[in-house]
Amino acid sequence: MSLRTLKSLVMFMPFNAVIFGLMASVVLLSPALSAHAEWLLPAALALSLIAAPLVWFVIPQIHDAYTRAVGGRAPAA
């Protein structure tokens, strides 16, 4: 497996949790939306699972930002 694949697998769950948490918070904190929570929360879960593969595109940007922050040195593998 490539390093990018391993990093994506590690970051998948936290990314998914943040996306779902944000959507669930919006649904539950809004009185107009909380009335429809019985179908909006499952929809939020489905959308978070669909959006989570975006981590594949975010990982290189995170790695580049980290590499710039530590002065161009890549971490030891």
C-alpha angles and dihedrals in degrees: 000000000000122000090245091056093050092048090049092052091050094048096043097085099045090046091049091048093052094048092047092044093053093048093044091049092052091049096045098041096049112079092206093052098038089066087067097040093121090074102020095062094054088046089052090051092050092047092049091053090049093047095046095081086068084083086079088068096039097053096073090051092050091048092049091049091050092048091051091047094055094047101264097304114132116219118257111262 
